Amino acid sequence: MTIADINSLEPAASRTIFLECCGSEAWASSMVAGRPFETLEQLRHYANDKWWNLSTEDWLEAFSKHPRIGENRQLSKWSTEEQRGMAGSEDQTIQKMAELNEDYFERFGWIYIVCATGKNGTEMLALLEQRIQNDASQELRNASQEQAKIMDLRIRKLLAE
């Protein structure tokens, strides 16, 4: 897909494409409204700016569109690829990840979000063990930063396809 392709899509089709990059309806709507984009860099900058101007509820909506790390349920075409670092993890790592995923959700009210690309199961678990100690305000910021990384990677993947 090219920038020209994104610009020429019907609004509903472009909204669907953008929702694959980030599950926030408000973000996807703002991306549709922001077209046309001239360059990938312009699109990425606009996407990032719109992300950081969303409400907490919009961020939480985006988080909810992800499967938990290590969970078999895949919600997007990229989730399996992004989480492949969990494949081959020891049973103990997988079990501990599942337990801490649940603890994290109970503590914060949203799933543990991490940009999993390039990380193995041990690394993702270590980050979860660190982040679960944060207060809710700091952790919301951490999760939002991770979602922004995921969104940016998916935008670049979209334009590489």
C-alpha positions in Angstrom: 0.0 0.0 0.0 1.2 3.5 -0.7 0.4 7.0 0.7 -1.6 7.6 -2.6 -3.6 4.4 -1.9 -4.5 5.5 1.6 -5.5 8.9 0.3 -7.7 7.5 -2.4 -9.6 5.0 -0.2 -13.2 5.6 0.6 -13.6 6.9 4.2 -15.0 3.6 5.5 -12.2 1.6 4.0 -9.5 4.0 5.3 -11.1 3.9 8.7 -10.8 0.1 8.7 -7.1 0.3 7.7 -6.4 2.8 10.4 -8.2 0.7 13.0 -5.8 -2.2 12.2 -3.0 0.2 13.3 -4.7 1.4 16.4 -8.0 0.3 17.9 -9.2 3.8 19.0 -12.2 4.8 17.0 -11.5 8.5 17.7 -7.9 8.1 16.5 -9.0 6.3 13.3 -11.6 9.0 12.6 -9.0 11.7 13.0 -6.7 9.9 10.6 -9.4 9.7 8.0 -10.1 13.4 8.4 -6.4 14.2 8.2 -6.0 12.9 4.7 -4.4 13.5 2.2 -0.9 12.8 3.5 2.0 13.7 1.3 4.7 11.5 2.9 5.1 8.6 5.3 6.8 11.0 7.8 3.9 13.4 7.6 1.4 10.6 8.2 3.5 9.2 11.2 3.8 12.7 12.7 0.1 13.3 12.4 -0.7 9.9 13.8 1.5 10.4 16.8 0.1 13.9 17.4 -3.5 12.6 17.3 -2.6 9.8 19.6 -1.2 12.0 22.3 -4.3 14.3 22.1 -6.8 11.5 22.8 -8.7 11.0 26.0 -7.8 8.3 28.6 -11.0 6.5 27.5 -9.7 6.5 23.9 -6.4 5.1 25.0 -8.2 2.4 27.0 -10.3 1.5 24.0 -7.1 1.0 21.9 -5.6 -1.2 24.6 -8.7 -3.4 24.7 -8.2 -4.3 21.0 -5.0 -6.2 21.8 -4.7 -9.8 23.0 -2.9 -10.3 26.3 0.8 -11.1 25.8 1.1 -14.9 25.4 -2.7 -15.3 24.9 -3.6 -17.4 21.8 -6.5 -15.1 20.9 -5.3 -12.9 18.0 -7.3 -9.8 17.1 -5.2 -8.3 14.3 -3.3 -9.6 11.4 -0.1 -8.4 13.0 -0.6 -9.7 16.6 0.9 -13.2 16.0 4.0 -11.7 14.3 4.4 -9.1 17.0 4.2 -11.6 19.9 6.3 -14.4 18.3 8.9 -13.8 21.0 6.7 -15.7 23.4 6.8 -18.8 21.1 9.3 -21.3 22.5 9.3 -19.7 25.9 9.6 -22.1 28.8 6.4 -23.2 30.4 7.3 -21.4 33.6 7.7 -18.1 31.7 4.3 -18.6 30.0 2.6 -19.5 33.3 4.1 -16.5 35.1 3.1 -14.2 32.2 -0.5 -15.4 32.4 -0.6 -14.9 36.2 1.0 -11.4 36.1 -1.2 -10.4 33.1 -4.2 -11.1 35.4 -2.7 -9.3 38.3 -1.9 -6.3 36.1 -5.4 -6.2 34.8 -6.9 -6.4 38.3 -4.5 -3.6 39.5 -4.9 -1.2 36.6 -8.1 -2.1 34.8 -6.5 -2.5 31.4 -4.3 -5.2 29.8 -0.5 -5.1 29.9 0.6 -3.4 26.7 4.2 -3.7 25.5 5.7 -3.3 22.0 6.6 -7.0 21.8 8.4 -6.8 18.4 11.9 -8.0 18.9 11.5 -9.1 22.5 11.5 -12.6 23.8 9.2 -14.0 26.5 11.7 -13.5 29.2 12.2 -9.8 28.3 8.5 -9.2 28.1 8.0 -10.9 31.5 10.8 -8.8 33.1 9.2 -5.6 31.8 5.8 -6.7 33.2 7.4 -7.5 36.6 8.8 -4.0 36.7 5.8 -2.1 35.4 3.3 -3.8 37.7 5.0 -1.9 40.5 4.1 1.5 39.1 1.2 3.7 40.2 -1.8 3.9 37.8 -0.8 7.3 36.5 2.7 6.3 35.5 1.5 3.0 34.1 -1.1 4.6 32.0 1.6 6.8 30.5 3.9 3.7 30.0 1.1 1.7 28.3 0.3 4.7 26.1 3.9 5.0 25.0 4.0 1.3 24.2 0.7 1.7 22.2 2.2 4.6 20.3 5.2 2.4 19.3 2.9 -0.4 18.2 0.8 2.1 16.1 3.9 3.5 14.5 5.3 0.0 13.6 1.9 -1.0 12.1 1.7 2.2 10.0 5.2 1.4 8.6 4.1 -2.2 8.0 1.0 -1.1 6.3 3.0 1.0 3.9 5.5 -1.7 3.3 2.9 -4.2 2.2 
